[in-house]
Amino acid sequence: MDIALTAVFKKVPEGYVGYVEELPGANTQGSTLEEARENLLEAVELVLEANRTLARQQAGQTDIIREPLRAARG
């Protein structure tokens, strides 16, 4: 099983706005569709990093196990 995210782009007078359906907070804009795509990838990275930071702060010094999770199977 592969996990795939859905990028949604909408044409607006200023260019394009975009967001990821499955990742709240990952949204952006760009003058061109290509710029919006590039900006959306950066937004996803920033949201994931912010979520990691928040999760680590909330976990504190508790006894936890942290390990990589692969998104593709097969």
mmCIF file of the N, C-alpha and C atoms, coordinates in Angstrom:
data_MODEL
# 
_entry.id   MODEL 
# 
loop_
_atom_site.group_PDB 
_atom_site.id 
_atom_site.type_symbol 
_atom_site.label_atom_id 
_atom_site.label_alt_id 
_atom_site.label_comp_id 
_atom_site.label_asym_id 
_atom_site.label_entity_id 
_atom_site.label_seq_id 
_atom_site.pdbx_PDB_ins_code 
_atom_site.Cartn_x 
_atom_site.Cartn_y 
_atom_site.Cartn_z 
_atom_site.occupancy 
_atom_site.B_iso_or_equiv 
_atom_site.pdbx_formal_charge 
_atom_site.auth_seq_id 
_atom_site.auth_comp_id 
_atom_site.auth_asym_id 
_atom_site.auth_atom_id 
_atom_site.pdbx_PDB_model_num 
ATOM 1   N N  . MET A 1 1  ? 0.849  -1.178 0.000   1.00 0.00 ? 1  MET A N  1 
ATOM 2   C CA . MET A 1 1  ? 0.000  0.000  0.000   1.00 0.00 ? 1  MET A CA 1 
ATOM 3   C C  . MET A 1 1  ? 0.889  1.233  0.000   1.00 0.00 ? 1  MET A C  1 
ATOM 4   N N  . ASP A 1 2  ? 0.616  2.158  -0.889  1.00 0.00 ? 2  ASP A N  1 
ATOM 5   C CA . ASP A 1 2  ? 1.294  3.451  -0.901  1.00 0.00 ? 2  ASP A CA 1 
ATOM 6   C C  . ASP A 1 2  ? 0.354  4.498  -0.336  1.00 0.00 ? 2  ASP A C  1 
ATOM 7   N N  . ILE A 1 3  ? 0.902  5.397  0.432   1.00 0.00 ? 3  ILE A N  1 
ATOM 8   C CA . ILE A 1 3  ? 0.110  6.515  0.923   1.00 0.00 ? 3  ILE A CA 1 
ATOM 9   C C  . ILE A 1 3  ? 0.370  7.700  -0.007  1.00 0.00 ? 3  ILE A C  1 
ATOM 10  N N  . ALA A 1 4  ? -0.685 8.216  -0.582  1.00 0.00 ? 4  ALA A N  1 
ATOM 11  C CA . ALA A 1 4  ? -0.571 9.350  -1.488  1.00 0.00 ? 4  ALA A CA 1 
ATOM 12  C C  . ALA A 1 4  ? -1.411 10.504 -0.949  1.00 0.00 ? 4  ALA A C  1 
ATOM 13  N N  . LEU A 1 5  ? -0.865 11.688 -1.047  1.00 0.00 ? 5  LEU A N  1 
ATOM 14  C CA . LEU A 1 5  ? -1.589 12.886 -0.631  1.00 0.00 ? 5  LEU A CA 1 
ATOM 15  C C  . LEU A 1 5  ? -2.183 13.558 -1.866  1.00 0.00 ? 5  LEU A C  1 
ATOM 16  N N  . THR A 1 6  ? -3.205 14.361 -1.656  1.00 0.00 ? 6  THR A N  1 
ATOM 17  C CA . THR A 1 6  ? -3.886 15.019 -2.763  1.00 0.00 ? 6  THR A CA 1 
ATOM 18  C C  . THR A 1 6  ? -3.642 16.519 -2.719  1.00 0.00 ? 6  THR A C  1 
ATOM 19  N N  . ALA A 1 7  ? -2.970 17.031 -3.748  1.00 0.00 ? 7  ALA A N  1 
ATOM 20  C CA . ALA A 1 7  ? -2.763 18.471 -3.881  1.00 0.00 ? 7  ALA A CA 1 
ATOM 21  C C  . ALA A 1 7  ? -3.915 19.037 -4.703  1.00 0.00 ? 7  ALA A C  1 
ATOM 22  N N  . VAL A 1 8  ? -4.495 20.126 -4.222  1.00 0.00 ? 8  VAL A N  1 
ATOM 23  C CA . VAL A 1 8  ? -5.606 20.777 -4.910  1.00 0.00 ? 8  VAL A CA 1 
ATOM 24  C C  . VAL A 1 8  ? -5.165 22.198 -5.246  1.00 0.00 ? 8  VAL A C  1 
ATOM 25  N N  . PHE A 1 9  ? -5.355 22.603 -6.503  1.00 0.00 ? 9  PHE A N  1 
ATOM 26  C CA . PHE A 1 9  ? -4.986 23.946 -6.948  1.00 0.00 ? 9  PHE A CA 1 
ATOM 27  C C  . PHE A 1 9  ? -6.201 24.621 -7.562  1.00 0.00 ? 9  PHE A C  1 
ATOM 28  N N  . LYS A 1 10 ? -6.325 25.904 -7.301  1.00 0.00 ? 10 LYS A N  1 
ATOM 29  C CA . LYS A 1 10 ? -7.433 26.680 -7.839  1.00 0.00 ? 10 LYS A CA 1 
ATOM 30  C C  . LYS A 1 10 ? -6.882 27.953 -8.459  1.00 0.00 ? 10 LYS A C  1 
ATOM 31  N N  . LYS A 1 11 ? -7.332 28.239 -9.676  1.00 0.00 ? 11 LYS A N  1 
ATOM 32  C CA . LYS A 1 11 ? -6.936 29.458 -10.363 1.00 0.00 ? 11 LYS A CA 1 
ATOM 33  C C  . LYS A 1 11 ? -7.673 30.635 -9.752  1.00 0.00 ? 11 LYS A C  1 
ATOM 34  N N  . VAL A 1 12 ? -6.925 31.682 -9.406  1.00 0.00 ? 12 VAL A N  1 
ATOM 35  C CA . VAL A 1 12 ? -7.483 32.928 -8.872  1.00 0.00 ? 12 VAL A CA 1 
ATOM 36  C C  . VAL A 1 12 ? -6.873 34.080 -9.671  1.00 0.00 ? 12 VAL A C  1 
ATOM 37  N N  . PRO A 1 13 ? -7.424 35.276 -9.564  1.00 0.00 ? 13 PRO A N  1 
ATOM 38  C CA . PRO A 1 13 ? -6.890 36.392 -10.354 1.00 0.00 ? 13 PRO A CA 1 
ATOM 39  C C  . PRO A 1 13 ? -5.383 36.636 -10.151 1.00 0.00 ? 13 PRO A C  1 
ATOM 40  N N  . GLU A 1 14 ? -4.872 36.357 -8.952  1.00 0.00 ? 14 GLU A N  1 
ATOM 41  C CA . GLU A 1 14 ? -3.457 36.597 -8.657  1.00 0.00 ? 14 GLU A CA 1 
ATOM 42  C C  . GLU A 1 14 ? -2.553 35.451 -9.086  1.00 0.00 ? 14 GLU A C  1 
ATOM 43  N N  . GLY A 1 15 ? -3.116 34.325 -9.502  1.00 0.00 ? 15 GLY A N  1 
ATOM 44  C CA . GLY A 1 15 ? -2.331 33.149 -9.886  1.00 0.00 ? 15 GLY A CA 1 
ATOM 45  C C  . GLY A 1 15 ? -3.043 31.883 -9.466  1.00 0.00 ? 15 GLY A C  1 
ATOM 46  N N  . TYR A 1 16 ? -2.440 31.156 -8.514  1.00 0.00 ? 16 TYR A N  1 
ATOM 47  C CA . TYR A 1 16 ? -3.017 29.901 -8.035  1.00 0.00 ? 16 TYR A CA 1 
ATOM 48  C C  . TYR A 1 16 ? -2.889 29.807 -6.521  1.00 0.00 ? 16 TYR A C  1 
ATOM 49  N N  . VAL A 1 17 ? -3.874 29.199 -5.896  1.00 0.00 ? 17 VAL A N  1 
ATOM 50  C CA . VAL A 1 17 ? -3.783 28.813 -4.490  1.00 0.00 ? 17 VAL A CA 1 
ATOM 51  C C  . VAL A 1 17 ? -3.831 27.295 -4.464  1.00 0.00 ? 17 VAL A C  1 
ATOM 52  N N  . GLY A 1 18 ? -3.175 26.722 -3.464  1.00 0.00 ? 18 GLY A N  1 
ATOM 53  C CA . GLY A 1 18 ? -3.146 25.271 -3.373  1.00 0.00 ? 18 GLY A CA 1 
ATOM 54  C C  . GLY A 1 18 ? -3.127 24.814 -1.931  1.00 0.00 ? 18 GLY A C  1 
ATOM 55  N N  . TYR A 1 19 ? -3.583 23.589 -1.728  1.00 0.00 ? 19 TYR A N  1 
ATOM 56  C CA . TYR A 1 19 ? -3.556 22.987 -0.403  1.00 0.00 ? 19 TYR A CA 1 
ATOM 57  C C  . TYR A 1 19 ? -3.527 21.477 -0.542  1.00 0.00 ? 19 TYR A C  1 
ATOM 58  N N  . VAL A 1 20 ? -3.216 20.803 0.559   1.00 0.00 ? 20 VAL A N  1 
ATOM 59  C CA . VAL A 1 20 ? -3.224 19.343 0.610   1.00 0.00 ? 20 VAL A CA 1 
ATOM 60  C C  . VAL A 1 20 ? -4.443 18.922 1.410   1.00 0.00 ? 20 VAL A C  1 
ATOM 61  N N  . GLU A 1 21 ? -5.320 18.146 0.773   1.00 0.00 ? 21 GLU A N  1 
ATOM 62  C CA . GLU A 1 21 ? -6.580 17.752 1.411   1.00 0.00 ? 21 GLU A CA 1 
ATOM 63  C C  . GLU A 1 21 ? -6.363 17.042 2.739   1.00 0.00 ? 21 GLU A C  1 
ATOM 64  N N  . GLU A 1 22 ? -5.367 16.183 2.810   1.00 0.00 ? 22 GLU A N  1 
ATOM 65  C CA . GLU A 1 22 ? -5.184 15.331 3.976   1.00 0.00 ? 22 GLU A CA 1 
ATOM 66  C C  . GLU A 1 22 ? -4.286 15.941 5.059   1.00 0.00 ? 22 GLU A C  1 
ATOM 67  N N  . LEU A 1 23 ? -3.771 17.135 4.836   1.00 0.00 ? 23 LEU A N  1 
ATOM 68  C CA . LEU A 1 23 ? -2.821 17.723 5.780   1.00 0.00 ? 23 LEU A CA 1 
ATOM 69  C C  . LEU A 1 23 ? -3.222 19.160 6.093   1.00 0.00 ? 23 LEU A C  1 
ATOM 70  N N  . PRO A 1 24 ? -4.074 19.340 7.099   1.00 0.00 ? 24 PRO A N  1 
ATOM 71  C CA . PRO A 1 24 ? -4.498 20.694 7.460   1.00 0.00 ? 24 PRO A CA 1 
ATOM 72  C C  . PRO A 1 24 ? -3.300 21.599 7.729   1.00 0.00 ? 24 PRO A C  1 
ATOM 73  N N  . GLY A 1 25 ? -3.372 22.795 7.221   1.00 0.00 ? 25 GLY A N  1 
ATOM 74  C CA . GLY A 1 25 ? -2.302 23.763 7.412   1.00 0.00 ? 25 GLY A CA 1 
ATOM 75  C C  . GLY A 1 25 ? -1.324 23.824 6.260   1.00 0.00 ? 25 GLY A C  1 
ATOM 76  N N  . ALA A 1 26 ? -1.339 22.823 5.392   1.00 0.00 ? 26 ALA A N  1 
ATOM 77  C CA . ALA A 1 26 ? -0.448 22.826 4.228   1.00 0.00 ? 26 ALA A CA 1 
ATOM 78  C C  . ALA A 1 26 ? -1.174 23.516 3.079   1.00 0.00 ? 26 ALA A C  1 
ATOM 79  N N  . ASN A 1 27 ? -0.949 24.816 2.968   1.00 0.00 ? 27 ASN A N  1 
ATOM 80  C CA . ASN A 1 27 ? -1.569 25.583 1.891   1.00 0.00 ? 27 ASN A CA 1 
ATOM 81  C C  . ASN A 1 27 ? -0.617 26.679 1.449   1.00 0.00 ? 27 ASN A C  1 
ATOM 82  N N  . THR A 1 28 ? -0.839 27.177 0.236   1.00 0.00 ? 28 THR A N  1 
ATOM 83  C CA . THR A 1 28 ? 0.091  28.144 -0.329  1.00 0.00 ? 28 THR A CA 1 
ATOM 84  C C  . THR A 1 28 ? -0.540 28.861 -1.517  1.00 0.00 ? 28 THR A C  1 
ATOM 85  N N  . GLN A 1 29 ? 0.272  29.670 -2.148  1.00 0.00 ? 29 GLN A N  1 
ATOM 86  C CA . GLN A 1 29 ? -0.143 30.354 -3.374  1.00 0.00 ? 29 GLN A CA 1 
ATOM 87  C C  . GLN A 1 29 ? 1.073  30.565 -4.240  1.00 0.00 ? 29 GLN A C  1 
ATOM 88  N N  . GLY A 1 30 ? 0.835  30.914 -5.506  1.00 0.00 ? 30 GLY A N  1 
ATOM 89  C CA . GLY A 1 30 ? 1.928  31.204 -6.427  1.00 0.00 ? 30 GLY A CA 1 
ATOM 90  C C  . GLY A 1 30 ? 1.416  31.932 -7.642  1.00 0.00 ? 30 GLY A C  1 
ATOM 91  N N  . SER A 1 31 ? 2.301  32.656 -8.291  1.00 0.00 ? 31 SER A N  1 
ATOM 92  C CA . SER A 1 31 ? 1.922  33.396 -9.498  1.00 0.00 ? 31 SER A CA 1 
ATOM 93  C C  . SER A 1 31 ? 1.596  32.454 -10.649 1.00 0.00 ? 31 SER A C  1 
ATOM 94  N N  . THR A 1 32 ? 2.292  31.306 -10.684 1.00 0.00 ? 32 THR A N  1 
ATOM 95  C CA . THR A 1 32 ? 2.062  30.295 -11.709 1.00 0.00 ? 32 THR A CA 1 
ATOM 96  C C  . THR A 1 32 ? 1.723  28.974 -11.022 1.00 0.00 ? 32 THR A C  1 
ATOM 97  N N  . LEU A 1 33 ? 1.212  28.039 -11.792 1.00 0.00 ? 33 LEU A N  1 
ATOM 98  C CA . LEU A 1 33 ? 0.905  26.723 -11.237 1.00 0.00 ? 33 LEU A CA 1 
ATOM 99  C C  . LEU A 1 33 ? 2.184  26.047 -10.763 1.00 0.00 ? 33 LEU A C  1 
ATOM 100 N N  . GLU A 1 34 ? 3.259  26.163 -11.512 1.00 0.00 ? 34 GLU A N  1 
ATOM 101 C CA . GLU A 1 34 ? 4.528  25.553 -11.115 1.00 0.00 ? 34 GLU A CA 1 
ATOM 102 C C  . GLU A 1 34 ? 5.040  26.154 -9.809  1.00 0.00 ? 34 GLU A C  1 
ATOM 103 N N  . GLU A 1 35 ? 4.942  27.462 -9.664  1.00 0.00 ? 35 GLU A N  1 
ATOM 104 C CA . GLU A 1 35 ? 5.358  28.115 -8.420  1.00 0.00 ? 35 GLU A CA 1 
ATOM 105 C C  . GLU A 1 35 ? 4.504  27.648 -7.249  1.00 0.00 ? 35 GLU A C  1 
ATOM 106 N N  . ALA A 1 36 ? 3.206  27.530 -7.469  1.00 0.00 ? 36 ALA A N  1 
ATOM 107 C CA . ALA A 1 36 ? 2.310  27.059 -6.414  1.00 0.00 ? 36 ALA A CA 1 
ATOM 108 C C  . ALA A 1 36 ? 2.667  25.622 -6.013  1.00 0.00 ? 36 ALA A C  1 
ATOM 109 N N  . ARG A 1 37 ? 3.003  24.781 -6.990  1.00 0.00 ? 37 ARG A N  1 
ATOM 110 C CA . ARG A 1 37 ? 3.401  23.399 -6.689  1.00 0.00 ? 37 ARG A CA 1 
ATOM 111 C C  . ARG A 1 37 ? 4.673  23.374 -5.831  1.00 0.00 ? 37 ARG A C  1 
ATOM 112 N N  . GLU A 1 38 ? 5.666  24.154 -6.225  1.00 0.00 ? 38 GLU A N  1 
ATOM 113 C CA . GLU A 1 38 ? 6.914  24.210 -5.465  1.00 0.00 ? 38 GLU A CA 1 
ATOM 114 C C  . GLU A 1 38 ? 6.662  24.729 -4.050  1.00 0.00 ? 38 GLU A C  1 
ATOM 115 N N  . ASN A 1 39 ? 5.856  25.783 -3.946  1.00 0.00 ? 39 ASN A N  1 
ATOM 116 C CA . ASN A 1 39 ? 5.547  26.352 -2.634  1.00 0.00 ? 39 ASN A CA 1 
ATOM 117 C C  . ASN A 1 39 ? 4.781  25.369 -1.760  1.00 0.00 ? 39 ASN A C  1 
ATOM 118 N N  . LEU A 1 40 ? 3.924  24.552 -2.385  1.00 0.00 ? 40 LEU A N  1 
ATOM 119 C CA . LEU A 1 40 ? 3.148  23.587 -1.611  1.00 0.00 ? 40 LEU A CA 1 
ATOM 120 C C  . LEU A 1 40 ? 4.053  22.503 -1.021  1.00 0.00 ? 40 LEU A C  1 
ATOM 121 N N  . LEU A 1 41 ? 5.045  22.073 -1.767  1.00 0.00 ? 41 LEU A N  1 
ATOM 122 C CA . LEU A 1 41 ? 5.997  21.098 -1.227  1.00 0.00 ? 41 LEU A CA 1 
ATOM 123 C C  . LEU A 1 41 ? 6.716  21.674 -0.012  1.00 0.00 ? 41 LEU A C  1 
ATOM 124 N N  . GLU A 1 42 ? 7.108  22.931 -0.094  1.00 0.00 ? 42 GLU A N  1 
ATOM 125 C CA . GLU A 1 42 ? 7.751  23.580 1.041   1.00 0.00 ? 42 GLU A CA 1 
ATOM 126 C C  . GLU A 1 42 ? 6.790  23.690 2.228   1.00 0.00 ? 42 GLU A C  1 
ATOM 127 N N  . ALA A 1 43 ? 5.535  24.024 1.944   1.00 0.00 ? 43 ALA A N  1 
ATOM 128 C CA . ALA A 1 43 ? 4.534  24.135 3.009   1.00 0.00 ? 43 ALA A CA 1 
ATOM 129 C C  . ALA A 1 43 ? 4.345  22.790 3.709   1.00 0.00 ? 43 ALA A C  1 
ATOM 130 N N  . VAL A 1 44 ? 4.324  21.701 2.960   1.00 0.00 ? 44 VAL A N  1 
ATOM 131 C CA . VAL A 1 44 ? 4.188  20.367 3.548   1.00 0.00 ? 44 VAL A CA 1 
ATOM 132 C C  . VAL A 1 44 ? 5.372  20.088 4.468   1.00 0.00 ? 44 VAL A C  1 
ATOM 133 N N  . GLU A 1 45 ? 6.573  20.392 4.010   1.00 0.00 ? 45 GLU A N  1 
ATOM 134 C CA . GLU A 1 45 ? 7.765  20.179 4.837   1.00 0.00 ? 45 GLU A CA 1 
ATOM 135 C C  . GLU A 1 45 ? 7.674  20.991 6.136   1.00 0.00 ? 45 GLU A C  1 
ATOM 136 N N  . LEU A 1 46 ? 7.245  22.243 6.036   1.00 0.00 ? 46 LEU A N  1 
ATOM 137 C CA . LEU A 1 46 ? 7.142  23.100 7.211   1.00 0.00 ? 46 LEU A CA 1 
ATOM 138 C C  . LEU A 1 46 ? 6.087  22.606 8.196   1.00 0.00 ? 46 LEU A C  1 
ATOM 139 N N  . VAL A 1 47 ? 4.948  22.155 7.687   1.00 0.00 ? 47 VAL A N  1 
ATOM 140 C CA . VAL A 1 47 ? 3.889  21.641 8.556   1.00 0.00 ? 47 VAL A CA 1 
ATOM 141 C C  . VAL A 1 47 ? 4.365  20.376 9.266   1.00 0.00 ? 47 VAL A C  1 
ATOM 142 N N  . LEU A 1 48 ? 5.020  19.481 8.543   1.00 0.00 ? 48 LEU A N  1 
ATOM 143 C CA . LEU A 1 48 ? 5.507  18.249 9.168   1.00 0.00 ? 48 LEU A CA 1 
ATOM 144 C C  . LEU A 1 48 ? 6.556  18.550 10.235  1.00 0.00 ? 48 LEU A C  1 
ATOM 145 N N  . GLU A 1 49 ? 7.457  19.477 9.954   1.00 0.00 ? 49 GLU A N  1 
ATOM 146 C CA . GLU A 1 49 ? 8.473  19.840 10.941  1.00 0.00 ? 49 GLU A CA 1 
ATOM 147 C C  . GLU A 1 49 ? 7.834  20.480 12.175  1.00 0.00 ? 49 GLU A C  1 
ATOM 148 N N  . ALA A 1 50 ? 6.859  21.350 11.966  1.00 0.00 ? 50 ALA A N  1 
ATOM 149 C CA . ALA A 1 50 ? 6.164  21.972 13.096  1.00 0.00 ? 50 ALA A CA 1 
ATOM 150 C C  . ALA A 1 50 ? 5.438  20.920 13.926  1.00 0.00 ? 50 ALA A C  1 
ATOM 151 N N  . ASN A 1 51 ? 4.827  19.942 13.259  1.00 0.00 ? 51 ASN A N  1 
ATOM 152 C CA . ASN A 1 51 ? 4.131  18.871 13.979  1.00 0.00 ? 51 ASN A CA 1 
ATOM 153 C C  . ASN A 1 51 ? 5.111  18.025 14.782  1.00 0.00 ? 51 ASN A C  1 
ATOM 154 N N  . ARG A 1 52 ? 6.298  17.741 14.199  1.00 0.00 ? 52 ARG A N  1 
ATOM 155 C CA . ARG A 1 52 ? 7.315  16.981 14.933  1.00 0.00 ? 52 ARG A CA 1 
ATOM 156 C C  . ARG A 1 52 ? 7.737  17.732 16.188  1.00 0.00 ? 52 ARG A C  1 
ATOM 157 N N  . THR A 1 53 ? 8.006  19.016 16.036  1.00 0.00 ? 53 THR A N  1 
ATOM 158 C CA . THR A 1 53 ? 8.439  19.829 17.160  1.00 0.00 ? 53 THR A CA 1 
ATOM 159 C C  . THR A 1 53 ? 7.383  19.843 18.260  1.00 0.00 ? 53 THR A C  1 
ATOM 160 N N  . LEU A 1 54 ? 6.144  20.062 17.882  1.00 0.00 ? 54 LEU A N  1 
ATOM 161 C CA . LEU A 1 54 ? 5.051  20.094 18.853  1.00 0.00 ? 54 LEU A CA 1 
ATOM 162 C C  . LEU A 1 54 ? 4.897  18.746 19.558  1.00 0.00 ? 54 LEU A C  1 
ATOM 163 N N  . ALA A 1 55 ? 4.975  17.668 18.804  1.00 0.00 ? 55 ALA A N  1 
ATOM 164 C CA . ALA A 1 55 ? 4.832  16.333 19.395  1.00 0.00 ? 55 ALA A CA 1 
ATOM 165 C C  . ALA A 1 55 ? 5.943  16.059 20.392  1.00 0.00 ? 55 ALA A C  1 
ATOM 166 N N  . ARG A 1 56 ? 7.156  16.466 20.074  1.00 0.00 ? 56 ARG A N  1 
ATOM 167 C CA . ARG A 1 56 ? 8.289  16.253 20.991  1.00 0.00 ? 56 ARG A CA 1 
ATOM 168 C C  . ARG A 1 56 ? 8.138  17.087 22.256  1.00 0.00 ? 56 ARG A C  1 
ATOM 169 N N  . GLN A 1 57 ? 7.647  18.300 22.097  1.00 0.00 ? 57 GLN A N  1 
ATOM 170 C CA . GLN A 1 57 ? 7.419  19.148 23.274  1.00 0.00 ? 57 GLN A CA 1 
ATOM 171 C C  . GLN A 1 57 ? 6.340  18.549 24.173  1.00 0.00 ? 57 GLN A C  1 
ATOM 172 N N  . GLN A 1 58 ? 5.272  18.051 23.572  1.00 0.00 ? 58 GLN A N  1 
ATOM 173 C CA . GLN A 1 58 ? 4.179  17.482 24.347  1.00 0.00 ? 58 GLN A CA 1 
ATOM 174 C C  . GLN A 1 58 ? 4.574  16.168 25.010  1.00 0.00 ? 58 GLN A C  1 
ATOM 175 N N  . ALA A 1 59 ? 5.451  15.393 24.373  1.00 0.00 ? 59 ALA A N  1 
ATOM 176 C CA . ALA A 1 59 ? 5.872  14.111 24.933  1.00 0.00 ? 59 ALA A CA 1 
ATOM 177 C C  . ALA A 1 59 ? 6.793  14.313 26.127  1.00 0.00 ? 59 ALA A C  1 
ATOM 178 N N  . GLY A 1 60 ? 7.538  15.402 26.114  1.00 0.00 ? 60 GLY A N  1 
ATOM 179 C CA . GLY A 1 60 ? 8.446  15.672 27.222  1.00 0.00 ? 60 GLY A CA 1 
ATOM 180 C C  . GLY A 1 60 ? 9.467  14.567 27.398  1.00 0.00 ? 60 GLY A C  1 
ATOM 181 N N  . GLN A 1 61 ? 9.716  14.203 28.639  1.00 0.00 ? 61 GLN A N  1 
ATOM 182 C CA . GLN A 1 61 ? 10.722 13.184 28.960  1.00 0.00 ? 61 GLN A CA 1 
ATOM 183 C C  . GLN A 1 61 ? 10.102 11.814 29.204  1.00 0.00 ? 61 GLN A C  1 
ATOM 184 N N  . THR A 1 62 ? 8.893  11.590 28.720  1.00 0.00 ? 62 THR A N  1 
ATOM 185 C CA . THR A 1 62 ? 8.248  10.296 28.948  1.00 0.00 ? 62 THR A CA 1 
ATOM 186 C C  . THR A 1 62 ? 8.979  9.195  28.196  1.00 0.00 ? 62 THR A C  1 
ATOM 187 N N  . ASP A 1 63 ? 8.705  7.960  28.578  1.00 0.00 ? 63 ASP A N  1 
ATOM 188 C CA . ASP A 1 63 ? 9.321  6.796  27.947  1.00 0.00 ? 63 ASP A CA 1 
ATOM 189 C C  . ASP A 1 63 ? 8.592  6.507  26.643  1.00 0.00 ? 63 ASP A C  1 
ATOM 190 N N  . ILE A 1 64 ? 9.149  6.966  25.544  1.00 0.00 ? 64 ILE A N  1 
ATOM 191 C CA . ILE A 1 64 ? 8.510  6.781  24.235  1.00 0.00 ? 64 ILE A CA 1 
ATOM 192 C C  . ILE A 1 64 ? 9.483  6.113  23.273  1.00 0.00 ? 64 ILE A C  1 
ATOM 193 N N  . ILE A 1 65 ? 8.923  5.549  22.230  1.00 0.00 ? 65 ILE A N  1 
ATOM 194 C CA . ILE A 1 65 ? 9.712  4.958  21.151  1.00 0.00 ? 65 ILE A CA 1 
ATOM 195 C C  . ILE A 1 65 ? 9.418  5.764  19.897  1.00 0.00 ? 65 ILE A C  1 
ATOM 196 N N  . ARG A 1 66 ? 10.459 6.245  19.269  1.00 0.00 ? 66 ARG A N  1 
ATOM 197 C CA . ARG A 1 66 ? 10.320 7.033  18.047  1.00 0.00 ? 66 ARG A CA 1 
ATOM 198 C C  . ARG A 1 66 ? 11.057 6.280  16.944  1.00 0.00 ? 66 ARG A C  1 
ATOM 199 N N  . GLU A 1 67 ? 10.375 5.992  15.828  1.00 0.00 ? 67 GLU A N  1 
ATOM 200 C CA . GLU A 1 67 ? 10.995 5.262  14.725  1.00 0.00 ? 67 GLU A CA 1 
ATOM 201 C C  . GLU A 1 67 ? 10.420 5.732  13.394  1.00 0.00 ? 67 GLU A C  1 
ATOM 202 N N  . PRO A 1 68 ? 11.175 5.545  12.313  1.00 0.00 ? 68 PRO A N  1 
ATOM 203 C CA . PRO A 1 68 ? 10.671 5.930  10.981  1.00 0.00 ? 68 PRO A CA 1 
ATOM 204 C C  . PRO A 1 68 ? 9.461  5.085  10.582  1.00 0.00 ? 68 PRO A C  1 
ATOM 205 N N  . LEU A 1 69 ? 8.577  5.676  9.840   1.00 0.00 ? 69 LEU A N  1 
ATOM 206 C CA . LEU A 1 69 ? 7.406  4.983  9.292   1.00 0.00 ? 69 LEU A CA 1 
ATOM 207 C C  . LEU A 1 69 ? 7.463  5.116  7.778   1.00 0.00 ? 69 LEU A C  1 
ATOM 208 N N  . ARG A 1 70 ? 7.586  4.017  7.101   1.00 0.00 ? 70 ARG A N  1 
ATOM 209 C CA . ARG A 1 70 ? 7.647  4.049  5.636   1.00 0.00 ? 70 ARG A CA 1 
ATOM 210 C C  . ARG A 1 70 ? 6.235  4.120  5.083   1.00 0.00 ? 70 ARG A C  1 
ATOM 211 N N  . ALA A 1 71 ? 6.024  4.953  4.096   1.00 0.00 ? 71 ALA A N  1 
ATOM 212 C CA . ALA A 1 71 ? 4.695  5.161  3.545   1.00 0.00 ? 71 ALA A CA 1 
ATOM 213 C C  . ALA A 1 71 ? 4.379  4.245  2.378   1.00 0.00 ? 71 ALA A C  1 
ATOM 214 N N  . ALA A 1 72 ? 5.356  3.474  1.890   1.00 0.00 ? 72 ALA A N  1 
ATOM 215 C CA . ALA A 1 72 ? 5.125  2.595  0.738   1.00 0.00 ? 72 ALA A CA 1 
ATOM 216 C C  . ALA A 1 72 ? 5.335  1.148  1.149   1.00 0.00 ? 72 ALA A C  1 
ATOM 217 N N  . ARG A 1 73 ? 4.491  0.286  0.644   1.00 0.00 ? 73 ARG A N  1 
ATOM 218 C CA . ARG A 1 73 ? 4.610  -1.160 0.872   1.00 0.00 ? 73 ARG A CA 1 
ATOM 219 C C  . ARG A 1 73 ? 4.637  -1.878 -0.469  1.00 0.00 ? 73 ARG A C  1 
ATOM 220 N N  . GLY A 1 74 ? 5.286  -3.024 -0.479  1.00 0.00 ? 74 GLY A N  1 
ATOM 221 C CA . GLY A 1 74 ? 5.223  -3.876 -1.655  1.00 0.00 ? 74 GLY A CA 1 
ATOM 222 C C  . GLY A 1 74 ? 6.415  -3.907 -2.492  1.00 0.00 ? 74 GLY A C  1 
# 
